[in-house]
Amino acid sequence: MEKVVIIGSGPAGLTAGLYAARARLSPLVVEGMERGGQLVQTLHVANWPGHPGVAKGADIVDAMRRQAEDAGVRFKMDVVKSVDFSGEAKRLFTLMGDEIEAETVIVATGAGVSKTNAPGEAKYFGRGISACLVCDAAFYSGRRVVVVGEGAPAVGAKRYLEGVGATVAAVLAPSEIAEFEGDGQRLAGVALSPSSASGSGTVAADGAFLVTARLPETKFLGGALELDPKGHVVTTDTVRTSVPGVFAAGDCARPRYKQAVVAAADGAIAALAAQEYLSR
Ligand SMILES: Cc1cc2nc3c(=O)[nH]c(=O)nc-3n(C[C@H](O)[C@H](O)[C@H](O)COP(=O)(O)OP(=O)(O)OC[C@H]3O[C@@H](n4cnc5c(N)ncnc54)[C@H](O)[C@@H]3O)c2cc1C
């Protein structure tokens, strides 16, 4: 039986791991598909305390991971597919077919990109449309792309793409997109809606990167915890969920203020709360 299992290896999960390891709870972090979390998708983080200037997101999470590992965190490359929180022992079932039992669980699964549902999106997803900068940006060196999103993530994505030599033809809000167009095989452009603030007609592009509003990655919980209408884990006292012994931290539990430093702080609080729970 594990004392603390942390689901997710972004800023929230890694910080929870660091705190739990320093409390000698020998935490296990199940890393998920996106090792290091969302921050690896940006080359320009300018608001991580202690890093004057601009830092690469991947460098920040690599350093966090090393620090956590040095403190004694164990990592498992796997994905939690479902959970059973009905008993005293919390049970996690993974993609690799393992079952993990734990006294406490910290859910730190972050948020994933939401689709625009514009016509053509399903057809060209993976054929020019991507939701993973780190995976796909390099393919677009010397080519034209659009970024679909708003706010800090969209600005970060534009810089990332320009950093790998792509030309960002436009940054579009999802509501500006009438259709993703192509030749049936690959994306060729994005038709703008009449209300678009970016002009009219079609923006020619070989690639479109979705960095739209990120919705919490909580489907795998399957009703085991109380969620809000958008799927965020409902918490009280910052990290306590509807099930004693199960805590939530970071973007998966935050309808607002989805930021790395906030997620890291939540992770620390969750680990301290888990420690308190175990010591009772
Ligand atoms: C392009 C971009 C630029 C950004 N720029 C900034 C910035 O400049 N400054 C800033 O403060 N914030 C920025 N953010 C936001 C910041 O990255 C997030 O707020 C932060 O990463 C949230 O941390 P988290 O640990 O809660 O979740 P995440 O970073 O999303 O990590 C979630 C983790 O959970 C894992 N996971 C998910 N589901 C499962 C599962 N079922 N089983 C196991 N593991 C699972 C994933 O693999 C991942 O490791 C940016 C985000 C993006 C996308």
Ligand as a Chemical Component Dictionary entry (heavy atoms), coordinates in Angstrom:
data_LIG
# 
_chem_comp.id                   LIG 
_chem_comp.type                 NON-POLYMER 
_chem_comp.pdbx_formal_charge   0 
_chem_comp.three_letter_code    LIG 
# 
loop_
_chem_comp_atom.comp_id 
_chem_comp_atom.atom_id 
_chem_comp_atom.alt_atom_id 
_chem_comp_atom.type_symbol 
_chem_comp_atom.charge 
_chem_comp_atom.model_Cartn_x 
_chem_comp_atom.model_Cartn_y 
_chem_comp_atom.model_Cartn_z 
_chem_comp_atom.pdbx_ordinal 
LIG C1  C1  C 0 1.450  27.089 -24.492 1  
LIG C2  C2  C 0 1.305  27.373 -23.019 2  
LIG C3  C3  C 0 2.019  28.414 -22.441 3  
LIG C4  C4  C 0 1.890  28.679 -21.071 4  
LIG N1  N1  N 0 2.642  29.692 -20.539 5  
LIG C5  C5  C 0 2.589  29.903 -19.199 6  
LIG C6  C6  C 0 3.437  30.900 -18.597 7  
LIG O1  O1  O 0 4.189  31.591 -19.281 8  
LIG N2  N2  N 0 3.360  31.066 -17.246 9  
LIG C7  C7  C 0 2.507  30.333 -16.466 10 
LIG O2  O2  O 0 2.502  30.504 -15.244 11 
LIG N3  N3  N 0 1.714  29.377 -17.010 12 
LIG C8  C8  C 0 1.727  29.153 -18.346 13 
LIG N4  N4  N 0 0.925  28.199 -18.899 14 
LIG C9  C9  C 0 -0.014 27.471 -18.003 15 
LIG C10 C10 C 0 0.736  26.418 -17.165 16 
LIG O3  O3  O 0 1.487  25.597 -18.026 17 
LIG C11 C11 C 0 -0.274 25.592 -16.363 18 
LIG O4  O4  O 0 -1.034 26.433 -15.539 19 
LIG C12 C12 C 0 0.439  24.569 -15.468 20 
LIG O5  O5  O 0 1.261  23.728 -16.236 21 
LIG C13 C13 C 0 -0.577 23.718 -14.691 22 
LIG O6  O6  O 0 0.120  22.763 -13.975 23 
LIG P1  P1  P 0 -0.561 21.411 -13.477 24 
LIG O7  O7  O 0 0.511  20.620 -12.804 25 
LIG O8  O8  O 0 -1.806 21.720 -12.745 26 
LIG O9  O9  O 0 -1.044 20.659 -14.790 27 
LIG P2  P2  P 0 -0.272 20.261 -16.137 28 
LIG O10 O10 O 0 0.922  21.066 -16.358 29 
LIG O11 O11 O 0 -1.340 20.248 -17.174 30 
LIG O12 O12 O 0 0.182  18.755 -15.850 31 
LIG C14 C14 C 0 -0.766 17.730 -15.800 32 
LIG C15 C15 C 0 -0.052 16.406 -15.699 33 
LIG O13 O13 O 0 -1.023 15.377 -15.489 34 
LIG C16 C16 C 0 -0.715 14.267 -16.310 35 
LIG N5  N5  N 0 -1.961 13.524 -16.514 36 
LIG C17 C17 C 0 -3.125 13.940 -17.092 37 
LIG N6  N6  N 0 -4.031 12.950 -17.060 38 
LIG C18 C18 C 0 -3.434 11.896 -16.446 39 
LIG C19 C19 C 0 -3.850 10.579 -16.111 40 
LIG N7  N7  N 0 -5.098 10.137 -16.387 41 
LIG N8  N8  N 0 -2.965 9.749  -15.506 42 
LIG C20 C20 C 0 -1.718 10.185 -15.190 43 
LIG N9  N9  N 0 -1.278 11.429 -15.462 44 
LIG C21 C21 C 0 -2.122 12.265 -16.091 45 
LIG C22 C22 C 0 -0.114 14.894 -17.568 46 
LIG O14 O14 O 0 0.685  13.927 -18.234 47 
LIG C23 C23 C 0 0.720  16.002 -16.951 48 
LIG O15 O15 O 0 1.968  15.487 -16.555 49 
LIG C24 C24 C 0 1.009  27.906 -20.259 50 
LIG C25 C25 C 0 0.293  26.851 -20.839 51 
LIG C26 C26 C 0 0.415  26.592 -22.199 52 
LIG C27 C27 C 0 -0.375 25.459 -22.805 53 
# 
loop_
_chem_comp_bond.comp_id 
_chem_comp_bond.atom_id_1 
_chem_comp_bond.atom_id_2 
_chem_comp_bond.value_order 
_chem_comp_bond.pdbx_ordinal 
LIG C1  C2  SING 1  
LIG C2  C3  SING 2  
LIG C2  C26 DOUB 3  
LIG C3  C4  DOUB 4  
LIG C4  N1  SING 5  
LIG C4  C24 SING 6  
LIG N1  C5  DOUB 7  
LIG C5  C6  SING 8  
LIG C5  C8  SING 9  
LIG C6  O1  DOUB 10 
LIG C6  N2  SING 11 
LIG N2  C7  SING 12 
LIG C7  O2  DOUB 13 
LIG C7  N3  SING 14 
LIG N3  C8  DOUB 15 
LIG C8  N4  SING 16 
LIG N4  C9  SING 17 
LIG N4  C24 SING 18 
LIG C9  C10 SING 19 
LIG C10 O3  SING 20 
LIG C10 C11 SING 21 
LIG C11 O4  SING 22 
LIG C11 C12 SING 23 
LIG C12 O5  SING 24 
LIG C12 C13 SING 25 
LIG C13 O6  SING 26 
LIG O6  P1  SING 27 
LIG P1  O7  DOUB 28 
LIG P1  O8  SING 29 
LIG P1  O9  SING 30 
LIG O9  P2  SING 31 
LIG P2  O10 DOUB 32 
LIG P2  O11 SING 33 
LIG P2  O12 SING 34 
LIG O12 C14 SING 35 
LIG C14 C15 SING 36 
LIG C15 O13 SING 37 
LIG C15 C23 SING 38 
LIG O13 C16 SING 39 
LIG C16 N5  SING 40 
LIG C16 C22 SING 41 
LIG N5  C17 SING 42 
LIG N5  C21 SING 43 
LIG C17 N6  DOUB 44 
LIG N6  C18 SING 45 
LIG C18 C19 SING 46 
LIG C18 C21 DOUB 47 
LIG C19 N7  SING 48 
LIG C19 N8  DOUB 49 
LIG N8  C20 SING 50 
LIG C20 N9  DOUB 51 
LIG N9  C21 SING 52 
LIG C22 O14 SING 53 
LIG C22 C23 SING 54 
LIG C23 O15 SING 55 
LIG C24 C25 DOUB 56 
LIG C25 C26 SING 57 
LIG C26 C27 SING 58 
# 
